Amino acid sequence: MTVWALGINHTTAPLDLRGRFAFALDQLQPTLVSLRDAVADSDRSPEATLLSTCNRTEIYLSSAQPQVEQTLDWMARTGGVSPSLLRNHSYTLHGDGAARHAFRVASGLDSMVLGEPQILGQMKSAVRAAEEAGALGTTLHQLFQRSFAVAKEVRTSTEIGSHSISMAAAAVRLASQLFEDLARTKVLFIGAGEMIELAATHFAAKRPAHIAIANRTLERGEKLATTFGAEAMKLADLPKRLHEFDIVISCTASSLPIIGLGAVERALKARRHHPIFMVDLAVPRDIEPEVQALEDVYLYTVDDLASAVQTAQANRQAAVAQAEAIIDTGVQGFMNWMNQRGTVPLIQQLHSQADAWRAQELARARKLLARGEDVDQVLDALSRGITQKMLHGAMAELHSGDAAQREQTAQAVSKLFLRKER
């Protein structure tokens, strides 16, 4: 079996291209079924897991032979782009490279925000979805369980997480640069997922004058609003109320923009051109990119926030070096396990053959004992019969072939049968 990965992320693909390959959690199972059907080899589907976040979409697979081109073609069709375009913005990793990448992703070393913890939970959700879809086999199960173990060790043994500034914290810092006093602002959160909850936690700490949460499902929005003493509102009310808010943070799973250029223009007019600070954390976008051009709007996307979170570089490098060493050890362990997996069929055959020989000699011994033969002689014959069967193949090879072959056989036989007991 081999392991490989195909993906795009924030370093290889622009935001709008990543948006074409964003899959909500409830889409992962049917998408995995489609993927495995598309790249099945000889009626045997590969193991597969699909990780989709704001910053990346990655497919991890395991099968007898890599099906890279078939996987890339499937992914291109799914995203509605040409294979050549996807190839220019994607990366393919094999074997220990794929394992190292998975370990780095789980540990937060490959994130836009170094050391951010959300990715580990997202990976665990992706693995659960693959397991529920019947797509997670022994190999990928081992890969991800080891990834989680390595990530835990990185978190507990290094300071990688202490130097991270989350997207939410970066948004608060940028908003503070625009508004002198956040306690006098009104903040609107669109969505009710993990990122919005994180952002709301950071902004609520600044005690803004008013917080509202708009969500497609009012019940879920009300549940989150209760946590922050906020107002819950319907998403349908957004166009007529947008002008009320100074700060707008959006992160939903919508496949189309929720806030268009026209809506923001009308809001600005009602606000008499008082500025609006907007953060679009969604992939694909929740806010139309044309909004960026409006004079009184300060719009940031996940990619725009990248520079805001790159701080304390010198301190982070020491933690990164420690983390990479932990990851190297984890990769070696996984690859050793993979290599040993290749000998499992042979080991099973050896056990089966040895059991067959043992059964034959026991049957012969029982017949001799039933006829009244001497017990010591029967036991001697039993042991001789087993050892002769075990040595027959090696002895035959030592007496066949040319001199070079016999020399190689002699070395192998010595190693297998003449080892000194410790």
N, C-alpha and C positions, 0 to 999 in steps of 0.2 A: 504494500500500500504506500501511496505517496500523499503528501499534503501540499496544497498550493492555495494562493489567495489572489484575487483580482479586485481592485478597488480604485476609487477616486477620493481625494480629500481636499482640505483647504489649501494645501501647498501645491496641488497639481491641477485643480479645476476651479474656474470662477463660480461665484455664487449661483448664477442662473443655470449653469450646467448641472451643478450639484442638485438644484431644485428638481430637475427632471428625474432624478433617481432617489428621491426621498420617499420612504415607505413608512406609513404609520404602523404601530405595533400590531393592529388587527389585520394588516395586509400581509404580514410576514409569512404566515402559514400557507395561504393560497399561492403566494409568490414563490415560495420554496418548492411547492408541488410542480409549478410550471417550469421552474429552473431544472429540477431533477429529471423531468420528462424530456426536456430539450437536450440535455447533455448525457442521457443514459447511454451506456456502452454495452451492447449485446444483452439488452433487456435487464441490465443491472444498473440501478440508479446510484450515483455517488452520495456519500455523506455530504451534507451541506448546511451552512449557517449563514444568515444574512444579517449584517449589522448596519443599521441606518440611523444616523444622527444629523444634527445641523452641519457638522464639519466633515462627514464622511459617509460613503456607502461602500461596504466591503463584503465580498463573498468569500467564505472559506470552504474549501472542498477537500475531500479525500476519496481516492479510488485507486485502482490498479495502475492506470496511466492518466497523466494530466489531460484534461479536455479544455485547454485554454482558449483556443479559437472558437470552439462551440459556445463556451461560456461568454466570451466577449460579444459574439454575434447575438446571443440571447439578450444580454444586458443592453446592447445598442437598440435592439428592437423594442425592448420594454420601455426605454427612455425616449424613443422616437428620434434617435440621432443616427448618423452613419457610423459604421464600425471604425472607419479611419479617424473620425473626430474623437470618438471615445478612446481609441488607441493612443492618440496624442496626449490625452489628459489622464490616462490611467497608469497603474503600475501592476506588475505581476511578480509574485514572490513564491519561491519553491523551498520545500524542505525546511532546513534550519532558518532560512530567511523568513519564511512565513511564520514559523514559531516565534522567532525573535520579534517580529512585527506585532503579533498578537499579544505577547507579553508586554511590549512597550506601550501599546494602546491601553491595555488594562491598567497599567501603572500610571497612566497620565503623562507619559513622556512624549507621546506623539500628538498631544492635544494643542489647540491654539492657545489655551491657557495651561501652561506647564503645571502638572500636578493636580489638575481639577479632578474632583472625585466623582462627578456625575457619570463619566464614561463607564466606570466599572458597573454601576447599576444598569446602564443601557446594554452592556455586553451580557449581563446575567439575564436580562429580559429577552434578548435575542436568542440566547442558548435555550431558554425555556420554550420559546416559540418553536425552535427547531426540534426540540424533543417532542413537543405536542404534535408536530407535523410528521413525526416518524422519520425525520431526516438526520438525526444525530446518532451516529454510530460510535463504536468503541474508540476509534482514533480521534475524532473531533471532541468526544467527551473528555478524553485524556488531555488533549491540547488546552481546552478551556478551563478544566479544573486546575491544571497546573498554572494557567495564566492567572486565575483568581488567587491561587496560593502565593505566586510571585508578587502580585500586586499588594497583597496583604503584608508581605515581608517588606516591600519597598516602603509602604506607608508607616510601618512600625519601626523600621530600622534606619530610615533616613528622614531628612527634613524637607523632602520634595514637596509635600503638601503645604508646609508653612510659608512657602514663598509664592504661592499662587494667589492671584487676584481674580476673583470670578468675574464673569461677564456682568453679573448684577452689580457687583461692587464698582466695576469700571463705569457702568451707566450712572450710578449715583454720583461718582466723582465728576463725570462730564456734565451732568445736570447742575451740580453745584457751581461749576464754572459759568453757567449761563444765568442761573438764578441765585441772587445773593443769599436768600433765606428759603430753604426748601419747606420750612414750616408754614410758609404763606402760599404754597402751590397746591394745585389740585391734580391728582395723579389718576390716570386711567390705565388699568391692566386689561388686555384683551386675551382671553384664553383662561384655562384653569389647570394647566399641567404643571409639571415639576419645575420648569424654568420660570414660569410666571410666579409660582409660589416662592421660589428663591428670590426673584427680583422684588416681590412684594415685601418679603422679610427685610431686605436691605433698605428699601425706601420707607417702610413703616417705622424703622428705627429713627428716621429723621423727623417723625411726627408731622407729616404734611397736613394741610388744613382739611383735605377731603380725599378719600380713596374710593374708587369705584372699580368693580370687576364686571366686565361684560363677557358673557360666554353664550355659545349657541344653546347649551342646555342650562336653563336658569337654575335648576336644582343644584347642579354641581357648582355653579358660580356662587350661589348662596352659601353653600357649605364652606368654600374658601373665604368668602367675604366675612363670615362669622369669626374666623380666626383673627382677622385684622380689624374688626369693627368697621368694616367697609360696607358700601352700598353695592348691591347686586343689580345688574341691569341686563336687559335682553340685548343680544347682538343686533337685532333689528332696529333698536332705538339709537344706534351709534351715529347715523348721519345727522340726526337733528340735535344731538347732544355733544358732538365732538368739540364744538367751540368752547365748551365749559372748562376744558382741561388744558393745563399748562404742559403736562408731561404725559406722553402716551407710550406704553410699553406693550408690544404685541408678540405673541408666540402661539400660533394655533397650528393645526394639522391641515388647514385648508389648502386645496390644490390651486386655488385662484386668490388674487389679492382681495383683502377685505376692505381696505381703505384705498379709494381711488383719488386721482388728482383733483377731480371736481369737488369731492367732499371736503378735501383739505382747503381748497380755494374758498369755498363757502364759509368754512370755519374761520379762516383768517379774516375774511371780510366782517364776520360777526364779532370777532375779537378786536377789530380796528387795528389789525396787524401787530398785535402783541405776539411775541414769538411763541412757537410750540417746539418743545423738545421731544423727538420721537425716536424710539429704538425698535427696530424690526429684528427680532431674534429668530424668526421663522425661516425655514428652508423647505419648500419654496417660499418666496416673499409674501408677507401679509400686506405690505404697503407698496403701492406702485412706485417704481424707481424714479419716475418723472417728478415725484414730490420733492426730491432732492434739490431740484432747480428753483424752487420757490424761495423768495428772498427771506421770509421770516420763519422758515422751517429749518431746524437742525436735525437731520435724519441720519441715524447710524445703523448699519447692518452688523451682523456677526463678524464679517470680515473687517469692517471699519474699526471695530473694537480691539482688533489684534494688537495694534501698537500701544493701546492704553494699558494692556496687561503685561507687557514685556518690561518688567522692572526687576531690580535687585539681581542683575545678571551674574555678578561675581559670586554671590552667595548661592545661587541656584546651581552653578556649575559643579561645585563640590558635591552637592546632593545628587546631581545627575550622574556623576562618576560612580558614586556608591550604588545607585540604582542600576546602572548598566552592568556592574559586576554581579549583582544579584540575578539580573536577567540572563547573563551569560551562563551562570551555573544552572539556571532553570532550563535554558535551551539545551545544554549538554545532557541533562537528565532526560528531557523529552526525546531527543534524538537517540539516546541509548535505548530507551524503551521502544522506539520505532524500529531500531535495528534488531532488537531481540524478537520483536513481533514477526520478523521475516523467517525466523527459525522455528516458530511455533508448529507449523504443519509437520516438519521433520521430527521434532520432539514427540509429537503425538503419534507419528508412525513408529518411532522407536519404542515407545511405551506399548503400543498395540502389538508389535512383533514380539517383544519380550514377554508380554502376557500370554501370547499364543504358544511360545516355546515352553513357558512354565506350565501351562495347562496340559500340553502334550506329555511332558515328563511326569507330571503328577498322575495323569491317567495311567501311564505305563507302570508307575510305582505301585499304584493301588491294585492293579491286576496281579503284580508279582506278590504283593502282600496277601492278597486273597488266595493265592495258590500255596501259601505257606512258606514262601522264600524267607531267608534270613534277613532280619531288619537292617543290620549293618550293611549287608551287601546291597540291599535295595536302595538305602540312602546313598551309598557310594556310587551306584549306577545313576541315581537321580542327579547328583551333583556333576558327575562326568557328562551326562547327557546335556545339561544346561550349558556348561562351559564350552563343550564342543560346538554347540549351535551358535553361541556368542562369538567364538573365535573363527568359525568356518570362513566367513567372508574375508576377514583380515588375512588368514593364512593363504587363501586362494589368490588374493591380490599380490601377496609377497612372492608367489611362485609364477606370476604371469607378467607380461609386458617386458619392455627393454630395461636396461640398467638404470637409466634416469628415472623411469617410472617406479621401479622397485625401490630406489633410494627415497623418493618422495613418500611412497607408501610406508617405508620403514620408519621415517621420521614421524609421520602421522600416527602410526600404530604405537610407537614408543610414547608419544605424548598422551595417547588415549589410555593405554593399558599398563604402562610402566611408570606411572607417576608415583613419587614417594609419598607415603602417608605422613601428614603433619601431626 
